[in-house]
Amino acid sequence: MSRTLQSGYHRPRMLRHVGRFSPMRIQSMHYQSGRHIRLLLQPGRSLYDALVEPLREIGVSSASTTILGGYFNHLEYCVAPPDPSGNAVIAYSRPIDAGASFMVFGNATLGKDMEGRPLVHCHASVRAEDGSVKGGHIVPQASIIGATPISVLVTALEGFELRQAFDDETNIPLLKPFKES
């Protein structure tokens, strides 16, 4: 007799990279020191401005952050299903409006976009306005901090910086480490 167990979880998806195979999958750099900072994201500001501006003021342009949870007056996120055109490994969905939401936990990376401007890439789990739990890529410019400051733990990346660069294997731009310019 065979038994089928149902876990309630979807089967993991297989992503096939559309570009040229790179034998070095993970690109990394190491530096002996890095500042650790506790930051409070200020109410009424976008997640983007609340992270970028205070860190810029203390000379941080690349960082890894852990967002410890808090309320947003408005939050938008995207998901990244496989690219239906087949031209890239994924294609972000249009922003999804989660309304007034609680971010359960998030990680944001600060780096520079291809034009050298600050870029915030954030993934998080959120409880949306309707009570459902969602997760995905947060739209930092459109997500507004609620009435209470949100705690963030920041590790400044020093000795190198993160810059967005085109990745031949995935056929999308990714944040990659580079020696400081």
Summary of the structure (lengths in Angstrom):
residues: 181
radius of gyration: 18.1
end to end distance: 64.8
largest distance: 66.4
contacts: 510
relative contact order: 0.28
helix: 6%
strand: 45%
